[in-house]
Amino acid sequence: MSTFKEEPELPNKLYFRIGEVADIVGVDSHVLRYWEKEMDMKPHRSNSGQRLYRKVDIVYFLKIKQLIHGEGYTIGGAKQALQQDTQSSVQANQLQTIQQQLLQIQSDLLALSKKLHY
C-alpha cells in the first residue's frame, strides 16, 4: 500500500456531521454511509440519531478514498489492506516493546557483570 498524504487541516472541533465529512473527503454522503457499512465502522450518534464523525474517522475515510479512487482497490481489497496496515502497526509496536525490554535486560546484565567482577 502506498504512503498516505498527511491529515488535512481540519477545524478544531470534536465531531463533524456527515455533510461536512463528505465535503472534506470529496465524496457524496451516501458513499460515506456505504464505506461505513462495508468497513464495519460505528460512528457516534447525536441525541437525534445523526451520524457524528471524529477527525480519526475522516482520516480513515481519506485512506479508503485513496485506496479505492487513487490505487484502484475494490472495497473488499481496501478493507483487507487497511486491516493488514493495522496488523502491521500492532506488530511494529510489539516489536518496539520487545526491543526496549531486551535493551533493559542487556543493561541489567552488564551492571550485574560489573558487580560480579569487582
C-alpha positions, -999 to +999 in steps of 0.1 A: +000+000+000+014+034-009+020+061+017-009+082+025-009+120+024-008+138+058-041+146+076-057+177+060-061+209+081-094+203+099-114+227+121-107+224+158-139+206+169-146+172+183-174+160+159-183+166+123-216+159+106-218+137+076-222+166+052-190+182+065-171+150+062-184+144+027-171+179+017-137+173+033-133+138+018-147+148-016-174+122-020-212+121-015-228+113+018-242+081+006-207+069-003-195+076+033-225+056+046-217+027+022-180+027+032-190+029+069-212-002+064-186-021+045-158-013+069-178-021+100-175+014+113-197+026+142-199+064+142-210+083+172-247+093+171-262+125+183-293+125+205-313+130+173-296+100+157-274+120+133-241+105+125-211+123+140-175+117+130-142+124+147-110+135+130-097+100+131-128+088+111-121+115+085-085+103+081-098+067+078-123+078+051-094+096+033-074+064+033-103+045+019-107+070-008-070+069-017-071+031-019-103+029-040-100+060-062-063+065-062-049+030-063-078+011-079-087-012-050-121-027-046-139-020-014-130-056-002-094-050-012-093-017+006-108-033+038-081-060+036-053-035+030-064-014+060-067-045+082-031-055+072-019-020+078-035-021+113-019-055+120+015-042+108+012-012+132+003-035+161+032-058+152+056-029+150+045-016+184+050-051+198+085-053+183+094-019+197+083-030+232+103-062+229+133-043+217+131-019+247+128-049+271+158-065+255+178-033+259+168-032+296+179-068+301+212-061+284+218-031+306+209-051+337+232-079+327+261-055+321+255-039+355+254-074+371+285-084+353+304-054+366+293-061+401+305-097+399+339-087+385+346-062+414 
